[in-house]
Amino acid sequence: MPTSHVHPLPAVPKLSRLGRALAGAQVLKETLSIIFLGLPLVKEAPLVLLSALPGVVLYLLHWHLALGRAGRVFATTVWAFTLLDELWGLLLFQELDSPTRSQVRLLHWSYFLGLAFILLALGELGWRWQRRQAKARRNVHHQALLAARQRH
């Protein structure tokens, strides 16, 4: 009777506590940005709401990340699109005819906090990916040494 050599699929690496915390911080920042920057912007130029739809999708995806339900590859994709969205939002806001001084100050805080969260999250994901790759290389090397010892 033939035996199966089916190996289980490796587990998808999940986000760390730091990754979930950064996603939660991004959600909080985005919530405050929506309240203090987005709503006044929509009142001034309602058509801007259409360009905010990608940001709303990212907002929901950050909730998904903060709850720890996503893998690292998915999180990397979300954070990369978040970076593009932050830059897009900055460009849109600078197109306003007359932002108030407080709006400009809030925009800068929002932009730099968002950029910090994004870069930290991407850096942490990259560091964890590198660690996982190094561990896999060590395991392959260790298995090769064991196989060589068993042959001799």
Buried (B, 14 or more C-beta within 10 A) or exposed (E): EEEEEEEEEEEEBEBBEEBBBBBBBBBBBBEBBBEBBBEBBBEEBEEBEEEBEBBEEBBEBBBBBBEEEBEBEBBBEBBBBBBEBBEBBBEBBEEBEEBEEEBEEBBEBBBEBBBBBBEBBBEBBEEBBEEEEEEEEEEEEEEEEEEEEEEE
